[in-house]
């Protein structure tokens, strides 16, 4: 009853937000739980980095297939199936770790394959449900599940580990996705015109700017997509915007534990603060972007401004992190870095719906493939740099350099206008 009282597109956005939230609590819990796991199984830092990064192998490989499936199967079926799959893989993680590192890595890869469908499926739903005037806010609200899920996982995982042991985290978090599926299956339909209780006013508002025509998988203009400069600017910036994000996502608890000598619970708590900043600033930036566009400011200008503020601003604070000598100072700088990085969520993330709304799920699958590479390369390189230098400074400097590169490319080639495909 609570969900049905709102406009039906709010249910789509709200449950997509919860899917992203669940996606990240299941993904992030291991960044804290792996600390006692490492102690139990005597893993090196390099082995730990391999385990953390293995998730992104499956996540990356299934991005483009997920975009294709979002067009052929529809967003509802794909997202519902994906959440159930990765939730089961989460619950199997303790058994896999007990068997061997290899089995654990395979389980993490399988989990990544399931989570890969989250955003392509959600973008497919948004292309049919969310009017153009609401896209920055809808997309940002949905991906707000990322920092909130990260925040929740970082705060609670340490408590679960201390109270019930590290396996409990995976059992509890995995079960949440199964509960979510019940609501998704009951309240969501693929297209607004097939919803039994949608009002004509809302249907007219949605149809005024959304893609309502069928676009079969066989009709995807791959050649034209791959020849587009704005598409490549989007793909490269998804990579650059994700680099610092994934490094922080996987290594912050270990950073606070080893550099600032915090306990596991304290490391999780300190690591949570930057993600709260990301959540708050991202929704503010989305509101600013939609407001600017509604007032007639060119969409391309808005997207370039948001992306540049996010990448160049975060680069400054990544660089400054190498000089920190206290946990409190580090938290402040990290909050500034993630808070500024949040502006990119009003830059490149809604841009899929700007330039190719009818293929938004496909385009998201393509760009998120590049955006996942830092989860593999960045996480592995960070572990290697820590082993080689006994310091996090070089990893933070590299994150800053990648951000600057992304900003330059975005300013040159990005567009907020619909491309001809």
Secondary structure, DSSP 4 states (H G I P E B T S, - for coil): -TTTTS-HHHHHHHHHHHHHHHHHHHHHHHHHHHHHHHHHHT--HHHHHHHHHHHHHHHHHTHHHHHHHHHHT-HHHHHHHHHHHHHHHHHHHHHHHHH-HHHHHHHHHHHHHHHTHHHHHHHHHHHHHS-GGGHHHHHHHHHHHHHHHHHHHHHHHHHHHHHH-HHHHHHHHHHHHHHHHHHHHHH--SSGGG-TT--HHHHHHHHTTS--S---GGG--HHHHHT-HHHHHHHHHHHHHHHHHHHHHHHHHHHHHHHS---HHHHHHHHHHHHHHHHHHHHHHHHHHHHHHHTT--HHHHHHHHHHHHHHHHHHHHHHGGG--SHHHHHHHHHHHHHHHGGGGGTTTTHHHHH-GGGHHHHHHHHHHHHHHHHHHHHHHHHHHHHHHSSSHHHHHHHHHHHHHHHHHHHHH---SPPP-
